[in-house]
């Protein structure tokens, strides 16, 4: 509880803009393209066009109300029994067939996942990760030999995104982005909690090995739920009573 109170004002401040990130978009894009290629080699695209279209239609609506609506978002349903979803800096968002099976036909749960991943791209978490890994050494890489080093950085980022996520602060920030985007689309403020509460139910019961990677790459589910609930109660208007 104390940790959440300490970090909350800082994350609220971060949501006001991306000025802390100085990595050029061309670097973000190039590394992201290589990450996407790597992911697609490991996870083939799902062959059902209906699911692909559904994800694309919903994703584009969410992206349109994000802080970065003009970015080139792409959506992939990929074959994997693991429950997972992740975003790549070039605008690619991946949803596994394992995650679709886990949530079934629950539109709100899927919208929450897509909004969370869109938040990673809109807030440039991939660029921020590159920046933190390389520091100002990235400047010489950009000036003198970006292409020679891009593949290595892409490999590092592929492992991090798929296995470790973007780190606690960025994951919590993406959770808040999900609340804001879905509210702008007319969903109830707590819609983004649907998926998180489903995970929590599973955690309290018998753990499923297919969800372990997702749990490892995100903060504790109870912390995420509490953080979102605190944000909703503080910053979103309560529905008018009739």
Long-range contacts (C-beta under 8 A, 24 or more apart in sequence): 1-226, 3-223, 4-223, 4-226, 4-227, 4-230, 7-169, 7-172, 8-227, 8-230, 8-231, 10-169, 11-169, 11-172, 11-173, 11-176, 12-235, 14-123, 14-169, 14-173, 15-123, 15-173, 15-176, 15-177, 18-67, 18-123, 18-124, 20-128, 21-124, 21-127, 21-128, 21-131, 22-131, 23-124, 23-127, 23-128, 23-130, 23-131, 23-138, 24-142, 25-127, 27-127, 27-130, 27-138, 27-142, 27-146, 28-89, 28-90, 28-124, 28-126, 28-127, 28-130, 29-89, 29-90, 30-90, 30-146, 30-147, 30-150, 31-89, 31-90, 31-126, 31-130, 31-150, 31-153, 31-154, 31-157, 32-88, 32-89, 32-90, 32-91, 32-92, 32-126, 32-154, 33-90, 34-150, 34-151, 34-154, 35-88, 35-89, 35-90, 35-92, 35-154, 35-157, 35-158, 35-161, 36-74, 36-88, 36-90, 36-92, 38-154, 38-155, 38-158, 39-78, 39-88, 39-92, 39-94, 39-158, 39-162, 40-76, 40-78, 43-78, 43-79, 43-80, 43-94, 43-96, 44-78, 44-79, 45-76, 45-77, 45-78, 45-79, 46-77, 46-78, 46-79, 46-97, 48-77, 51-77, 51-100, 52-76, 52-77, 55-95, 55-110, 55-114, 58-110, 58-111, 58-114, 59-93, 59-114, 59-118, 61-185, 62-111, 62-114, 62-115, 62-118, 62-181, 62-182, 62-185, 63-118, 63-121, 63-122, 65-181, 65-184, 65-185, 66-118, 66-119, 66-121, 66-122, 66-177, 66-181, 67-122, 67-123, 67-177, 68-121, 68-122, 68-124, 71-121, 71-122, 73-118, 73-121, 75-114, 81-210, 82-210, 82-211, 82-213, 82-214, 83-208, 83-210, 83-211, 83-213, 83-214, 84-162, 84-213, 84-214, 84-217, 85-113, 85-114, 85-116, 85-117, 85-214, 86-117, 86-120, 86-161, 86-162, 86-165, 86-217, 87-117, 87-118, 87-120, 87-121, 87-125, 87-126, 87-161, 88-126, 88-161, 89-121, 89-124, 89-125, 89-126, 89-127, 89-130, 89-157, 91-121, 93-117, 93-118, 93-121, 98-210, 99-214, 102-198, 102-210, 102-211, 103-195, 103-198, 106-194, 106-195, 106-198, 108-187, 108-191, 108-194, 108-195, 109-194, 109-195, 109-198, 110-195, 111-182, 111-187, 111-191, 111-192, 112-178, 112-182, 112-191, 112-192, 112-193, 112-194, 112-195, 112-196, 113-195, 115-177, 115-178, 115-181, 115-182, 115-192, 116-174, 116-175, 116-177, 116-178, 116-192, 117-174, 118-177, 118-178, 118-181, 119-173, 119-174, 119-175, 119-176, 119-177, 119-178, 119-181, 120-166, 120-170, 120-174, 122-177, 123-170, 123-173, 123-174, 123-177, 125-166, 125-170, 125-173, 125-174, 126-157, 126-161, 126-166, 128-170, 129-157, 129-160, 129-166, 129-167, 129-170, 130-157, 162-213, 162-217, 163-213, 163-216, 163-217, 164-216, 164-217, 165-217, 165-218, 168-219, 171-217, 171-218, 171-219, 171-224, 172-219, 172-223, 172-224, 172-227, 175-224, 175-227, 175-228, 176-227, 176-228, 176-231, 179-228, 179-231, 179-232, 179-236, 183-236, 188-239, 189-232, 189-236, 190-228, 190-229, 190-232, 192-228, 193-225, 193-228, 193-229, 196-221, 196-224, 196-225, 196-228, 197-225, 200-225
